[in-house]
Amino acid sequence: MQIQIPENARFILNTLHGAGYEAYVVGGCVRDALLQRTPDDWDITTNARPQEVKELFRHTVDTGLQHGTVTVMLDHEGYEVTTYRIDGKYEKHRRPTEVSFTADLKEDMLRRDFTINAMAYNEEEGLVDYFHGQEDLRHGILRCVGNAMERFDEDALRVLRALRFSAQLDFTIEEKTYQAMQQRAEFLRDVSAERIRVELTKLLLSNHPELLAEVGYPCGITRVVLPAFDAMYETEQENPYHCYNVGMHCLKTVSCIEKTPLLRWTALLHDVGKTQTKTVDEKGIAHFYQHGSVGAPMAVRIMRDLKFDNDTIGRLKELIYWHDYNWGNQITTKKVRRAAAKIGPDYMEDLLRLQRADVMAQSGLLRQEKLSLLDEVEQCYEQIQKEGQCITIKELAVDGRDLMGIGMKPGKELGAMLGWLLEQVIEQPEHNTREMLLKMAEEHKKQLVQ
């Protein structure tokens, strides 16, 4: 078994070997290389102590000396080099209170989470695999190193990482590991929101986000890290246009939309408001009136709890608010101009992506008709963009200074006039010239005085 180690990582290994130390690439990079995937990072483990590593390389960064980690900088890239270690007692299922260094690679491997992440490699010795990780890779099995309960007691985030790896790799979770996940999911309460967010985002960006329902829900993971999902998953949609409960419909929407964090999180939460707006009519048909406007602030609270940045939260809020926008049956460029002015051009393309994925995640009833209608909307919007048609005040051929030039005072009156002019231009785009708009403004101003 041979792994192609990049030049800089090989240089670090050779330097450590040349100084008489053991050294291996380790963990995720070995796993990914064996799966014929391109590793994101090349981490290195060694029996050299941090200070000894620092003495061997010209440029290093003390990224985690207390845990034995030094980052070696080569060609503006960082490579983490960590001393073999044994973790001490863990505090609140998050991190060890202390670590001690060891000269034994196997002892270092024993503290790692899953067998597929507990392999090491160098070109002299080949693959070092104490826990049959390569065999688990071949069979598509995710298994804890040693006792699963102990591994999850050490770091509760591993419960969520197991779910995430299963979704990313399409691996089956080994039975004892699964049982331990069920028993230790509650400890995820001790994990920071930032760490939870990272793992959930990676899961949503995987090819199998549905495992959030198929594994995360029965294990009790979602009840702790995303309780809103449990409410969604327990909300049925007795409606001919739907064939899934709200939670599963949202996960199907996730699978049908592009792999960006914003779009995938928006897809997951776009119908969260249905848990608060469900009504059932006399025929037994469920309705969810105004669920977009109700769901938008609910989604904001969820995203804030997970410590997302304000820009992402703001965009997600708008997309969820407008996601159920009704385009009607007859699509015209004028109608799309009005909608784009109301919704905002910054959101139109993502909104159409979301609406298309939403349709694909519903029952097949009228699916093609709905998709064709969205095609028409998209074509009209492309024409609007191509022709540079005005849909925002800042695109008007006049601004506040121009209106003050005809005697208008700054303030509400001026803002109202700009809004009125935009309405006229949305109706008739060809009126968006400075001469025409100033003429229209003067006439409208006279009418207001009368």
Residue, then its C-alpha position, 0 to 999 in steps of 0.5 A: m500500500q503506497i500513499q503519495i505524500p506531497e513534497n512539503a510533508r515528505f520534507i518534514l518526515n525526512t527531516l525528523h527521520g534524519a534527526g533520529y525521530e519517528a514520524y508519520v502522516v496520520g489521521g484524516c489524510v491517511r484515510d482520505a488517501l486510502l479512499q482515493r480522495t484528496p486530503d485537505d490537510w497533511d498532519i504529522t505525528t512524531n515521538a519528537r517533543p515540541q521543542e525538538v521539532k521547533e529546533l529542526f525547522r526555520h519557521t514554526v508557529d506554537t499552535g498548541l504546545q500544551h497539547g504537543t502541536v507545532t505548526v511547521m510553515l513551508d511555502h506559506e502552508g502550515y503542517e501540524v506536527t504533534t508529539y505522540r501523547i496520552d490524554g488525561k482526564y477529560e473535562k465535561h466531555r470536551r477536552p483533556t485537562e492535561v496530556s502527557f507525551t509518550a514514545d509509543l505510537k500505539e498509545d497515541m493511536l488509542r486516544r483517537d476517535f474512529t478506526i479509520n482515523a487511527m492509521a499512520y503512514n510513512e514511506e519506509e514502514g508503510l501503513v501502520d494500522y493497529f485497529h483494522g481501520q483499513e478493513d473498516l474502510r473496505h467494508g464501509i464501517l464506522r467504528c470507534v477505537g476501543n470502547a465506544m462509550e469511553r471515546f464519546d465520554e472523552d469528547a461528546l462531539r465525536v457523537l456528532r462527528a460519527l453522524r457526519f462521517s457516516a453522511q460524508l463517506d456513506f458508511t454504516i455505523e457499527e452497532k456498538t458505536y451506534q448504541a453508544m451514540q444513543q447513550r451519549a448524545e445528551f453530552l453534546r450539551d457540553v460542546s460549544a455552539e461553534r463546534i456543533r455548527v461546523e459538524l452540522t454544516k459539513l453534514l448538510l454539505s454531504n451527499h447524505p443529509e437525510l442521515l440527520a433524520e435517519v440516524g440523528y433523530p433516533c439517536g437523540i442527537t437532533r433533540v440536543v443540537l437542533p431541537a427545531f428539527d425534531a418539531m419539524y420531523e414530527t409535523e405531518q403534512e396532510n396535503p396532496y402536494h406533499c409526501y413527507n413530514v416537514g423535516m424530511h421534506c426539508l432534508k429532501t430540499v437540502s439534497c436538491i439544492e447547490k452545496t453552499p452553506l447558505l443554501r443548504w441551511t436555508a433549505l433545511l430551515h425554510d419550512v420551520g414555521k410550519t410547526q407553528t402555523k399548521t391548521v387542518d380543514e374540514k376535509g382533513i387537508a393541512h394548511f400552513y398559512q404565513h409560514g414563511s413570515v413566521g419561520a424567518p425569525m424562528a430560523v434567525r434564533i436558531m442560527r444565532d444560537l449556532k453562532f453564525d455570522n450576521d451576513t449569513i443570518g440576514r440572507l437566510k432570513e430574507l430567503i425564508y421570508w420570501h420562499d413561498y412567494n406566489w408567482g401566479n399563473q401568468i408570468t410577465t416581465k412586468k410581474v417579475r420586475r415588481a417581485a424583484a423590486k419587492i424581494g430585492p435583486d440580491y436575493m432573486e437568484d438564490l430564491l429561485r434555486l430554493q423554490r426549484a429545490d422545494v418543488m423537487a422535494q414535494s410530491g409529483l403533483l403538478r411538479q412539471e407545471k411548477l418547474s416550467l413556471l419557475d423557468e419562465v420567471e428565470q427567463c424574465y429575470e434574465q431579460i431584466q438583467k440583460e437589458g439593465q431594467c431598473i428595479t431599485i431606487k439606486e438604479l434610477a436615472v435621478d437621485g436625491r440631489d437631482l430632486m433637490g435641484i427642482g425644489m424638493k427638500p430632503g426628508k420623507e417627501l424626497g424619499a416618497m418621491l423616489g419611491w413613486l418614481l421607481e413604481q413608474v419605472i417598474e411599470q415602464p422601464e423606458h421612462n428611466t431617463r433623467e429628463m423624463l423622471l425630472k419632468m414626471a417628478e415636477e408634475h407629480k409634485k404639483q398634483l400633491v400640492q393641489 
